[in-house]
Amino acid sequence: MRILHTSDWHLGQHFMGKTRQAEHQAFCAWLIEQVRAHQVDALLIAGDIFDTGAPPSYAREQYNRFIVELRSTDCELVVLGGNHDSVAMLGESRSLLAELGTRVIPGVCEDLHEQVLVLKQRNGQPGAVLCGIPFIRPRDVLLSQAGQSAEDKQQSLQQAIQQHYQTLYGLAEAKCTELGGNLPIIATGHLTTVGASASDSVREIYVGSLEAFPTSAFPPAAYVALGHIHRPQKVGGLEHIRYSGSPIPLSFDEARQQKEVLLVECSGSALQSVIALPVPCFQPLLSLRGSLAELGQQIKEIAKKGTAEQPVWLEVLVATDDYLSDLQTRIAILCEGLPVEVLRVRRERGNAATSLSSQARETLDELTVDEVFARRLQQEELEPDEQARLQQMYRDVVGALQA
């Protein structure tokens, strides 16, 4: 039984004024090629198929087109709802998509049997039993109780989610027995686990209620296909509990990650192998850091990866020169004539004044104006001659004010 595990597509994402439509379209075409090349029996999307609960029409069209095109591969598709997805929107086409070989579990079902699916091999024989678990909202599994502390709520939610997994696993075991046994049980999930490494684009869930779900609380499934964290990774170093990560970088801190989908192969009831299939980069996206002099050279090097039709999207973090008031103009001059597009310019020490104020034990009344400036200079990595120049300029300004 071969299963392809992916998640967090975020169709319809608008990234700093840029649409990701072309990248998503290229990924969908590539993914269908992988399904054919590896003779995949079932494709799992473990949540966040869309970026918002009300995605733009082109994103819905991409979703529907992918489902239609996948049908010709004889591969089953299972779509699980994530925290970004609307339960109602995903559910509205559920019965229609079932006719196209796609099963959708937008949220926790009233009848839990609807979340236990038999995945078939290409020859039509049962290949695995799936515990299809979407993003679990607290109201799905928990009744609010008056007088509970935040810690009590967190413990109650963790226990309720754990019980949901155990109940579904029990139903899956019964289904395996009914089918003659010797089938792997696959579970899904859309949540944060203990030790998972997140990125800037991951929206925290269960804030104040459940920070992270412990690995030990998962049932003994052959494989657990997780979504929500965009960085591909094993959970707790375990081979069988994995985040596939997002297929495209959704924030600048994901730019240097190798994105992937996971090819899971089971033999009998056991996991045989998990192979990462690297996703090609469909849009160059990078974050650069340095002084203006360093950035000029870095931008020239990075520009080699871009073209006039597809420029490199850049985030520029300016260090040491961040006190300059015309950074945007200076960066624009460095990029002039190059196939790059700067989407964001940041000053590395923009919060230095706040940090200085919060860390200092003295009050301003205890310091002279020269001492305040000296403390501020200590936070910079400047050459001695540059420090001396700035100190002289500062003294000149103070002298002019006093005069």
Phi, psi and chi 1 to 4 in degrees:
 res  aa     phi    psi   chi1   chi2   chi3   chi4
   1 MET       -  124.1 -179.8   71.8 -175.4      -
   2 ARG  -114.0  125.7  -71.3 -176.1  176.4  177.1
   3 ILE  -123.2  136.5  -63.1  169.5      -      -
   4 LEU  -106.0  124.6 -153.9   53.4      -      -
   5 HIS  -108.8  122.1  166.4 -155.5      -      -
   6 THR  -142.2  169.6  179.1      -      -      -
   7 SER  -166.5  172.4   72.2      -      -      -
   8 ASP    54.1   53.8  -63.3  -84.7      -      -
   9 TRP   -73.0  -37.8  -71.2   16.4      -      -
  10 HIS    55.5   47.8  -70.3  -93.9      -      -
  11 LEU   -56.7  136.9  -63.7  178.1      -      -
  12 GLY    89.8    4.6      -      -      -      -
  13 GLN   -63.1  136.1 -169.4 -152.0   32.0      -
  14 HIS  -109.4  114.1 -141.9   59.9      -      -
  15 PHE  -109.7  100.1 -178.3   66.9      -      -
  16 MET    51.0   46.5  -62.9 -174.6 -176.1      -
  17 GLY    86.0   -0.6      -      -      -      -
  18 LYS  -110.8  137.5  -63.2  -67.2 -177.1 -178.2
  19 THR   -84.0  148.8  177.2      -      -      -
  20 ARG  -103.7   14.8  -43.3  -56.7  -64.8  -85.1
  21 GLN   -56.3  -46.9 -176.0  177.0    3.8      -
  22 ALA   -64.9  -39.6      -      -      -      -
  23 GLU   -63.9  -44.4  -65.6  168.4   81.1      -
  24 HIS   -65.2  -37.3  -80.7  129.0      -      -
  25 GLN   -65.2  -41.7 -163.7   56.9   47.5      -
  26 ALA   -65.0  -38.7      -      -      -      -
  27 PHE   -65.1  -44.4  166.8   70.1      -      -
  28 CYS   -59.5  -42.4  -72.4      -      -      -
  29 ALA   -64.6  -42.5      -      -      -      -
  30 TRP   -63.6  -41.5  174.7   85.0      -      -
  31 LEU   -64.0  -40.1 -171.4   61.4      -      -
  32 ILE   -64.3  -36.2  -72.4  176.2      -      -
  33 GLU   -60.8  -41.0  -71.2  176.2    6.9      -
  34 GLN   -66.7  -38.5  -56.8  -49.5  -57.5      -
  35 VAL   -59.7  -43.8  168.8      -      -      -
  36 ARG   -69.2  -45.9  -73.2 -162.5  173.7   99.1
  37 ALA   -63.7  -35.6      -      -      -      -
  38 HIS  -102.8    6.1  -63.7  -78.8      -      -
  39 GLN    52.1   52.8  -66.7  -69.2  -72.0      -
  40 VAL   -73.3  136.5  174.0      -      -      -
  41 ASP   -86.2  -38.6  -61.5  -61.7      -      -
  42 ALA  -145.3  141.0      -      -      -      -
  43 LEU  -113.8  127.0  173.1   63.7      -      -
  44 LEU  -111.0  127.8  -55.5 -179.4      -      -
  45 ILE  -110.8  106.7  -54.6  177.2      -      -
  46 ALA   -88.3   55.7      -      -      -      -
  47 GLY    97.8  158.3      -      -      -      -
  48 ASP    56.4   53.1  -76.2   -6.4      -      -
  49 ILE   -67.0  -34.2 -176.2   73.5      -      -
  50 PHE  -112.8  159.9  -67.0  107.0      -      -
  51 ASP   -83.6  -28.2 -169.4   56.5      -      -
  52 THR  -136.9  167.5   68.5      -      -      -
  53 GLY   -72.0  -17.1      -      -      -      -
  54 ALA  -126.2   73.4      -      -      -      -
  55 PRO   -69.2  154.6   25.1  -33.2      -      -
  56 PRO   -64.0  160.7   21.0  -30.9      -      -
  57 SER   -61.4  -34.8   57.6      -      -      -
  58 TYR   -66.7  -30.2   74.6   80.3      -      -
  59 ALA   -70.3  -40.9      -      -      -      -
  60 ARG   -64.2  -37.7  -65.6 -173.8 -173.0 -145.1
  61 GLU   -64.8  -41.0 -175.0 -179.3  -10.5      -
  62 GLN   -60.0  -44.6  -80.1 -173.2  -40.0      -
  63 TYR   -59.1  -49.6  172.1   65.1      -      -
  64 ASN   -66.5  -40.0  -66.2  -30.0      -      -
  65 ARG   -64.5  -40.5 -173.3 -172.4  -56.3  121.1
  66 PHE   -60.6  -44.0  175.4   79.4      -      -
  67 ILE   -61.4  -42.7  -70.6  170.5      -      -
  68 VAL   -65.1  -44.5  170.7      -      -      -
  69 GLU   -69.0  -33.5  -68.6  176.1   -5.1      -
  70 LEU   -67.6  -28.2 -176.7   69.9      -      -
  71 ARG   -58.3  -33.4 -167.9 -177.2 -178.0 -157.7
  72 SER   -70.2   -9.4   65.5      -      -      -
  73 THR   -91.1   -5.9   67.0      -      -      -
  74 ASP    63.7   26.9  -63.6  -36.8      -      -
  75 CYS  -105.1  131.4  173.2      -      -      -
  76 GLU   -72.9  149.1  -75.0 -170.7  -76.2      -
  77 LEU  -123.7  132.7  173.7   61.7      -      -
  78 VAL  -123.7  122.8 -179.9      -      -      -
  79 VAL  -110.7  124.2  177.1      -      -      -
  80 LEU  -106.4  140.3  -69.9  -54.1      -      -
  81 GLY   -72.4  146.3      -      -      -      -
  82 GLY  -116.4 -176.9      -      -      -      -
  83 ASN   -71.1  -21.8   60.9  -60.1      -      -
  84 HIS   -82.4  -20.4  -78.1 -111.2      -      -
  85 ASP   -82.9  151.1  -63.5  -47.8      -      -
  86 SER   -90.1  125.7  160.9      -      -      -
  87 VAL   -60.1  -43.8  172.9      -      -      -
  88 ALA   -66.0  -43.2      -      -      -      -
  89 MET   -67.1  -43.6 -165.1  -81.5  -71.0      -
  90 LEU   -66.1  -35.4  -84.2 -173.9      -      -
  91 GLY   -76.6  -19.6      -      -      -      -
  92 GLU   -65.8  -27.8   67.5 -172.8   11.0      -
  93 SER  -107.9   14.3   57.5      -      -      -
  94 ARG   -58.0  -49.4 -173.4  179.2 -179.9 -176.6
  95 SER   -69.7  -34.6   56.9      -      -      -
  96 LEU   -67.0  -45.1  175.0   62.2      -      -
  97 LEU   -68.2  -25.6  -64.3 -177.9      -      -
  98 ALA   -61.3  -29.9      -      -      -      -
  99 GLU   -70.8  -17.6  -61.7  -61.7  -42.2      -
 100 LEU  -103.1   16.7  -62.1  175.0      -      -
 101 GLY    79.2   18.3      -      -      -      -
 102 THR  -115.6  129.4  -66.4      -      -      -
 103 ARG  -112.3  131.2  -72.8  179.4  -81.5 -175.8
 104 VAL  -117.4  129.1 -179.2      -      -      -
 105 ILE  -120.2   90.9  -57.3  177.4      -      -
 106 PRO   -73.0  -29.5   23.0  -29.2      -      -
 107 GLY  -159.1 -179.1      -      -      -      -
 108 VAL   -62.3  130.2  173.0      -      -      -
 109 CYS   -88.7  149.7  -57.6      -      -      -
 110 GLU   -63.2  -42.0  -71.8 -172.6   19.5      -
 111 ASP   -97.4  106.7 -178.9    0.2      -      -
 112 LEU   -64.2  -18.8  -65.7 -173.8      -      -
 113 HIS   -61.6  -25.5  -72.5   85.2      -      -
 114 GLU   -70.0  -15.1  -65.8  179.6   18.6      -
 115 GLN   -95.0    0.5  -70.4  177.7 -123.7      -
 116 VAL  -106.7  111.2  178.1      -      -      -
 117 LEU  -116.5  144.9  -51.8  177.5      -      -
 118 VAL   -96.0  119.2  177.6      -      -      -
 119 LEU   -92.1  131.6  -57.4  179.1      -      -
 120 LYS  -103.5  150.2  -66.5 -177.0  178.8  179.3
 121 GLN   -78.6  172.3  -59.6  176.1   64.2      -
 122 ARG   -63.3  -23.9  -72.9  172.0  170.6  -90.7
 123 ASN   -84.5    4.3   60.1   10.2      -      -
 124 GLY    89.5   -6.2      -      -      -      -
 125 GLN   -83.2  148.0  -64.9  -60.7  -50.2      -
 126 PRO   -58.4  132.0  -24.4   35.2      -      -
 127 GLY  -115.8  -25.0      -      -      -      -
 128 ALA  -165.9  160.8      -      -      -      -
 129 VAL  -115.3  130.0  175.8      -      -      -
 130 LEU  -108.5  129.0  178.4   72.3      -      -
 131 CYS   -91.0   95.2  -62.0      -      -      -
 132 GLY   -82.8   97.5      -      -      -      -
 133 ILE  -111.8  113.7  -58.5  173.2      -      -
 134 PRO   -83.8 -167.7   34.8  -34.7      -      -
 135 PHE   -62.7  128.7  169.7   57.8      -      -
 136 ILE  -100.3  115.0  -60.3  174.8      -      -
 137 ARG   -83.5  143.2  -68.1  165.9  172.6   80.6
 138 PRO   -50.3  -38.5  -30.1   36.4      -      -
 139 ARG   -67.0  -16.9   65.0  175.7  180.0  -92.2
 140 ASP   -72.1  -28.8  -64.7  -27.0      -      -
 141 VAL  -129.9   -1.1  -67.9      -      -      -
 142 LEU  -139.7  139.7 -159.4   59.5      -      -
 143 LEU  -100.9  132.1  -67.0  175.3      -      -
 144 SER   -68.6  138.9  179.8      -      -      -
 145 GLN  -122.3  133.4  -62.5 -178.6   29.7      -
 146 ALA   -65.9  143.8      -      -      -      -
 147 GLY    83.7    3.1      -      -      -      -
 148 GLN   -76.3  138.3  -82.7 -169.5  -43.5      -
 149 SER   -80.0  168.7   66.2      -      -      -
 150 ALA   -60.3  -38.0      -      -      -      -
 151 GLU   -66.5  -40.2 -173.7  176.4  -13.8      -
 152 ASP   -63.0  -42.0  -69.0  -22.4      -      -
 153 LYS   -63.7  -40.8  -71.3  179.9 -180.0  178.8
 154 GLN   -63.1  -44.2  179.4  175.4  -20.4      -
 155 GLN   -65.5  -41.0 -172.0   64.7   28.4      -
 156 SER   -64.9  -42.0  -63.7      -      -      -
 157 LEU   -66.8  -42.1 -177.8   56.4      -      -
 158 GLN   -59.6  -44.5  178.9 -175.6  -50.0      -
 159 GLN   -65.1  -37.9  -69.6  173.4   -9.0      -
 160 ALA   -67.6  -41.6      -      -      -      -
 161 ILE   -66.5  -41.6  -67.0  175.2      -      -
 162 GLN   -60.7  -41.5 -178.2  174.8   -4.3      -
 163 GLN   -65.6  -36.2 -176.3   57.5   52.3      -
 164 HIS   -61.4  -44.7 -175.3   75.8      -      -
 165 TYR   -62.2  -45.8  -89.9   94.2      -      -
 166 GLN   -65.0  -39.5  -64.8  -62.2  -23.6      -
 167 THR   -63.1  -46.9  -59.6      -      -      -
 168 LEU   -65.5  -36.6  -78.0  174.8      -      -
 169 TYR   -64.1  -38.4 -172.8   77.1      -      -
 170 GLY   -63.4  -41.0      -      -      -      -
 171 LEU   -65.3  -37.1  -66.6  175.4      -      -
 172 ALA   -66.7  -40.0      -      -      -      -
 173 GLU   -60.9  -41.6  -74.4 -174.8  -51.1      -
 174 ALA   -64.2  -38.8      -      -      -      -
 175 LYS   -65.7  -39.6  178.1   60.8   71.0  174.3
 176 CYS   -60.2  -44.8  -77.6      -      -      -
 177 THR   -61.7  -41.3  -58.4      -      -      -
 178 GLU   -62.5  -32.7  178.1 -173.4  -37.3      -
 179 LEU   -89.9    3.1  -65.6  170.7      -      -
 180 GLY   102.1    5.2      -      -      -      -
 181 GLY    75.6 -176.2      -      -      -      -
 182 ASN    61.5   34.4 -155.2   34.7      -      -
 183 LEU  -117.5  142.5  -69.0  176.5      -      -
 184 PRO   -73.6  145.0   28.0  -33.8      -      -
 185 ILE  -102.8  122.8  -64.0  177.2      -      -
 186 ILE  -108.2  136.7  -49.9  -64.0      -      -
 187 ALA  -119.1  154.8      -      -      -      -
 188 THR  -122.1  177.2   67.3      -      -      -
 189 GLY  -176.0  154.1      -      -      -      -
 190 HIS  -136.0   92.7 -167.8   88.0      -      -
 191 LEU  -167.8  171.1   72.6  179.7      -      -
 192 THR   -93.8  132.7  -56.7      -      -      -
 193 THR  -107.0  161.0   55.3      -      -      -
 194 VAL   -60.9  127.7  173.3      -      -      -
 195 GLY    88.4   -3.7      -      -      -      -
 196 ALA   -70.2  141.0      -      -      -      -
 197 SER   -98.5  113.9  176.8      -      -      -
 198 ALA   -95.7 -177.3      -      -      -      -
 199 SER  -137.8  175.4   56.4      -      -      -
 200 ASP   -60.4  -29.4  -72.2  -13.9      -      -
 201 SER   -84.3   -2.6   58.6      -      -      -
 202 VAL   -84.6  119.1  174.9      -      -      -
 203 ARG   -80.3  125.8 -178.2 -172.2  -60.2  168.4
 204 GLU   -64.3  140.3  -74.1  -55.0  -45.3      -
 205 ILE  -124.7  157.4   53.9  179.2      -      -
 206 TYR    61.9   26.3  -54.6  131.8      -      -
 207 VAL   -58.5  128.1  173.0      -      -      -
 208 GLY    79.5   -5.9      -      -      -      -
 209 SER  -121.1  -48.2  -58.4      -      -      -
 210 LEU  -148.6  111.6  178.5   64.8      -      -
 211 GLU   -76.7  -45.1  -66.0  176.5   -3.1      -
 212 ALA  -158.3  144.8      -      -      -      -
 213 PHE   -92.5  127.0 -167.9   67.7      -      -
 214 PRO   -70.8  142.9   23.4  -31.1      -      -
 215 THR   -59.0  -35.9  -49.8      -      -      -
 216 SER   -65.7  -14.7   59.1      -      -      -
 217 ALA   -84.6   -9.9      -      -      -      -
 218 PHE   -74.5  146.9  -73.5  112.3      -      -
 219 PRO   -71.9  166.7   27.2  -34.3      -      -
 220 PRO   -78.2   56.1   28.6  -34.9      -      -
 221 ALA   -72.9  156.6      -      -      -      -
 222 ALA   -65.1  -33.8      -      -      -      -
 223 TYR  -152.8  141.2 -177.3   75.6      -      -
 224 VAL  -120.0  112.2 -178.8      -      -      -
 225 ALA   -96.1  110.5      -      -      -      -
 226 LEU  -108.5  153.2  -62.8  176.8      -      -
 227 GLY  -132.2  174.0      -      -      -      -
 228 HIS   109.6  -43.1 -179.7   57.7      -      -
 229 ILE   -87.8  130.2  -58.2  -62.0      -      -
 230 HIS   -86.5  -10.8  -61.9  166.7      -      -
 231 ARG   -91.8  120.4 -172.1 -171.0  -53.7  -86.2
 232 PRO   -63.4  135.5   20.9  -29.7      -      -
 233 GLN  -170.1  155.6   58.4 -163.3  -80.6      -
 234 LYS   -81.6  150.3  -61.4  176.1 -175.2  176.9
 235 VAL   -98.3  120.1  176.4      -      -      -
 236 GLY    62.2   23.5      -      -      -      -
 237 GLY    74.5    7.8      -      -      -      -
 238 LEU   -85.7  132.8  -61.6  171.9      -      -
 239 GLU   -66.3  -31.1 -170.6   73.3   17.8      -
 240 HIS   -97.3   -1.6   74.1  -67.0      -      -
 241 ILE  -119.5  111.3  -55.1  178.8      -      -
 242 ARG  -136.6  146.9  -59.1  -90.2 -160.6  128.6
 243 TYR   -99.0  129.2  -73.6  102.0      -      -
 244 SER   -79.7  -23.9   63.5      -      -      -
 245 GLY    79.1  172.3      -      -      -      -
 246 SER   -78.5  150.5   59.2      -      -      -
 247 PRO   -78.9  -19.7   26.6  -33.6      -      -
 248 ILE  -129.8  152.9   66.5  171.8      -      -
 249 PRO   -67.2  127.0   20.4  -28.7      -      -
 250 LEU  -103.3   -2.0  -62.9  166.9      -      -
 251 SER  -153.7  164.7   61.2      -      -      -
 252 PHE   -66.2  -27.1  -83.5  111.8      -      -
 253 ASP   -75.9   -5.8   69.9  -32.5      -      -
 254 GLU   -97.4   -0.1  -63.0  177.2   25.6      -
 255 ALA   -60.9  -35.0      -      -      -      -
 256 ARG   -94.2    5.1  -62.7 -173.6 -175.3  -85.2
 257 GLN   -77.1  142.8  -67.2  174.9   13.9      -
 258 GLN   -83.9  110.5  173.2   58.3   66.8      -
 259 LYS   -77.1  152.6  -64.3  -59.5 -174.0  177.3
 260 GLU  -156.3  161.9   58.2 -169.5   43.3      -
 261 VAL  -119.2  158.0  -63.3      -      -      -
 262 LEU  -112.8  125.7  -61.2  172.1      -      -
 263 LEU   -95.5  111.6 -179.0   63.0      -      -
 264 VAL  -105.9  127.1 -179.5      -      -      -
 265 GLU  -121.7  129.6 -171.3  159.0   -1.7      -
 266 CYS  -118.2  145.5  -64.7      -      -      -
 267 SER  -127.8  121.8 -179.6      -      -      -
 268 GLY    65.7 -131.3      -      -      -      -
 269 SER   -99.4    4.2   60.7      -      -      -
 270 ALA  -111.3  154.5      -      -      -      -
 271 LEU   -75.2  130.1  176.8   67.7      -      -
 272 GLN   -99.6  -46.0 -172.8  169.0  -11.4      -
 273 SER  -160.0  155.7   64.6      -      -      -
 274 VAL  -129.7  116.8 -179.4      -      -      -
 275 ILE  -116.4  127.5  -60.6  170.6      -      -
 276 ALA   -82.7  124.5      -      -      -      -
 277 LEU  -101.2  109.9  -55.5  179.9      -      -
 278 PRO   -66.0  132.0   20.8  -29.3      -      -
 279 VAL   -86.6  131.7  179.3      -      -      -
 280 PRO   -62.5  155.4  -17.2   28.7      -      -
 281 CYS   -84.5  117.6  175.1      -      -      -
 282 PHE   -95.8  -14.7  -56.8  111.0      -      -
 283 GLN  -149.2  112.5  166.7   61.7   56.4      -
 284 PRO   -58.9  131.6  -19.2   30.2      -      -
 285 LEU  -147.7  120.9  175.8   77.7      -      -
 286 LEU  -144.5  154.7  -77.7  171.0      -      -
 287 SER  -114.5  126.7 -179.1      -      -      -
 288 LEU  -114.4  147.7  -56.8  179.9      -      -
 289 ARG  -138.1  138.8  175.0 -169.2  176.2  -82.7
 290 GLY   160.0 -177.9      -      -      -      -
 291 SER   -75.3  170.4   64.6      -      -      -
 292 LEU   -59.8  -38.4  -74.2  174.9      -      -
 293 ALA   -64.9  -43.1      -      -      -      -
 294 GLU   -68.3  -38.8  -66.4  167.2  -23.7      -
 295 LEU   -65.3  -35.3  -73.9  168.2      -      -
 296 GLY   -57.8  -44.2      -      -      -      -
 297 GLN   -70.1  -41.5 -173.8   57.7   40.6      -
 298 GLN   -62.0  -42.3  -70.6 -178.5   43.6      -
 299 ILE   -64.9  -38.2  -70.5  170.7      -      -
 300 LYS   -62.5  -40.3  -72.7  179.2 -177.4  177.0
 301 GLU   -68.0  -44.9  -72.1  -63.7  -42.6      -
 302 ILE   -65.8  -32.6  -69.3  -57.5      -      -
 303 ALA   -59.3  -22.3      -      -      -      -
 304 LYS   -65.1  -20.1  -63.9  174.5 -176.8  177.0
 305 LYS   -86.9   -8.7  -62.2 -176.3  178.0 -178.2
 306 GLY  -106.0  168.6      -      -      -      -
 307 THR  -135.0  168.3   62.7      -      -      -
 308 ALA   -61.1  -34.2      -      -      -      -
 309 GLU   -78.4  -30.2  -64.3   76.1   22.9      -
 310 GLN  -136.6   80.2 -169.1  177.8   53.7      -
 311 PRO   -70.1  157.0   25.1  -33.3      -      -
 312 VAL   -74.7  130.6 -178.8      -      -      -
 313 TRP   -85.3  130.5  -68.6  -11.7      -      -
 314 LEU  -123.6  144.4  -67.8 -179.4      -      -
 315 GLU  -111.6  130.5  173.8 -167.7   56.5      -
 316 VAL  -116.5  120.9  176.7      -      -      -
 317 LEU  -107.0  110.1 -178.7   61.9      -      -
 318 VAL   -89.9  122.5 -177.7      -      -      -
 319 ALA  -109.5  151.6      -      -      -      -
 320 THR    65.0  -36.6   70.9      -      -      -
 321 ASP   -99.4   14.1  -61.2  -50.5      -      -
 322 ASP   -72.3   -6.8   64.0  -21.2      -      -
 323 TYR   -78.5  -13.2   57.2   86.6      -      -
 324 LEU   -68.6  140.2  -63.7  170.0      -      -
 325 SER   -83.8  -16.8   60.3      -      -      -
 326 ASP  -111.6   40.1   58.7  -14.9      -      -
 327 LEU   -60.0  -43.1  -81.6 -178.8      -      -
 328 GLN   -57.2  -44.3  -65.6  -81.7    0.3      -
 329 THR   -65.8  -43.8  -57.2      -      -      -
 330 ARG   -63.7  -40.7  -70.2  172.7 -177.8 -105.5
 331 ILE   -65.9  -39.9  -64.5  -63.7      -      -
 332 ALA   -61.3  -37.9      -      -      -      -
 333 ILE   -65.6  -39.8  -68.6  171.2      -      -
 334 LEU   -63.3  -29.8  -67.5  176.7      -      -
 335 CYS   -93.5   -5.3  -61.9      -      -      -
 336 GLU   -58.5  127.1 -163.0  169.7   -7.8      -
 337 GLY    80.8    0.8      -      -      -      -
 338 LEU  -105.1  150.1  -62.3  174.5      -      -
 339 PRO   -79.0   62.4   29.1  -34.1      -      -
 340 VAL  -134.5  154.1  -61.3      -      -      -
 341 GLU  -135.9  117.5 -169.9  170.6   -6.5      -
 342 VAL   -85.3  116.7  177.7      -      -      -
 343 LEU   -93.0  -23.2  -56.6 -170.8      -      -
 344 ARG  -155.6  135.4  179.2  165.5   66.5 -178.2
 345 VAL  -115.3  127.8  176.0      -      -      -
 346 ARG  -123.1  147.5  -63.4  169.1   59.0 -163.5
 347 ARG   -97.4  123.1  -61.0  170.6 -173.2  -93.9
 348 GLU   -61.0  -37.3 -175.1  175.7   45.6      -
 349 ARG  -109.8   32.9  -59.2  178.5 -169.8  -83.3
 350 GLY   -60.9  -24.5      -      -      -      -
 351 ASN  -103.5   15.5  -64.0  -39.0      -      -
 352 ALA   -62.4  -38.5      -      -      -      -
 353 ALA   -63.8  -41.8      -      -      -      -
 354 THR   -63.6  -42.4  -55.6      -      -      -
 355 SER   -62.5  -42.1  173.9      -      -      -
 356 LEU   -62.1  -42.4  178.8   67.3      -      -
 357 SER   -65.7  -41.3  171.7      -      -      -
 358 SER   -75.7  -28.1   63.7      -      -      -
 359 GLN   -89.0  -26.2  -68.5  177.8   10.8      -
 360 ALA   -70.7  141.8      -      -      -      -
 361 ARG   -89.9  -21.9  -65.2 -174.5 -179.7  -83.7
 362 GLU   -82.1  160.0  -54.7   97.3  -23.9      -
 363 THR   -95.4  165.6   65.0      -      -      -
 364 LEU   -62.0  -28.9  -74.2  176.8      -      -
 365 ASP   -63.5  -23.3  -67.3  -24.2      -      -
 366 GLU   -89.0   -7.7  -60.4  174.0   79.1      -
 367 LEU  -116.1  148.2  -59.3  172.0      -      -
 368 THR   -82.4  166.3   66.3      -      -      -
 369 VAL   -64.4  -33.4  -70.0      -      -      -
 370 ASP   -66.9  -37.3  -70.9  -24.8      -      -
 371 GLU   -69.1  -37.4  -73.2  172.3  -27.5      -
 372 VAL   -61.5  -45.6  170.8      -      -      -
 373 PHE   -66.2  -38.0 -171.4   70.7      -      -
 374 ALA   -62.9  -41.3      -      -      -      -
 375 ARG   -63.1  -38.8  -59.4  -71.4  176.1   86.4
 376 ARG   -65.8  -39.5 -179.4   65.1 -178.1   85.0
 377 LEU   -65.2  -28.9  -86.4 -175.3      -      -
 378 GLN   -63.7  -22.3  -71.5  174.0    4.7      -
 379 GLN   -83.3   -5.2  -65.6 -163.9  -33.4      -
 380 GLU  -101.3  149.3  -59.6  -65.0  -28.1      -
 381 GLU   -98.0   84.2  -62.5  176.0    3.3      -
 382 LEU  -119.1  150.2  -61.2  173.9      -      -
 383 GLU   -69.7  152.1  -63.8  -63.4  -34.0      -
 384 PRO   -54.8  -41.0  -27.9   35.9      -      -
 385 ASP   -67.8  -32.6   58.2  -20.6      -      -
 386 GLU   -69.5  -40.2 -176.0   71.7    6.5      -
 387 GLN   -60.8  -45.0  -74.7 -160.3   24.1      -
 388 ALA   -63.1  -39.3      -      -      -      -
 389 ARG   -64.6  -44.0 -172.8  177.0   72.2   85.8
 390 LEU   -66.6  -39.2  -71.2  171.1      -      -
 391 GLN   -62.5  -40.7  -75.4  173.5  -26.5      -
 392 GLN   -65.7  -43.2 -176.2   58.2   50.2      -
 393 MET   -61.1  -40.2  -68.6  171.7   64.2      -
 394 TYR   -64.5  -43.2 -178.9   73.6      -      -
 395 ARG   -63.1  -36.3  -75.6 -166.8  -69.5  -91.8
 396 ASP   -64.1  -42.7  -68.8  -16.0      -      -
 397 VAL   -64.5  -45.8  171.4      -      -      -
 398 VAL   -62.8  -42.2  172.7      -      -      -
 399 GLY   -61.4  -41.5      -      -      -      -
 400 ALA   -64.1  -39.8      -      -      -      -
 401 LEU   -64.8  -43.5  -74.6  169.8      -      -
 402 GLN   -66.6  -34.7  -69.1  172.5  -18.1      -
 403 ALA   -68.8      -      -      -      -      -
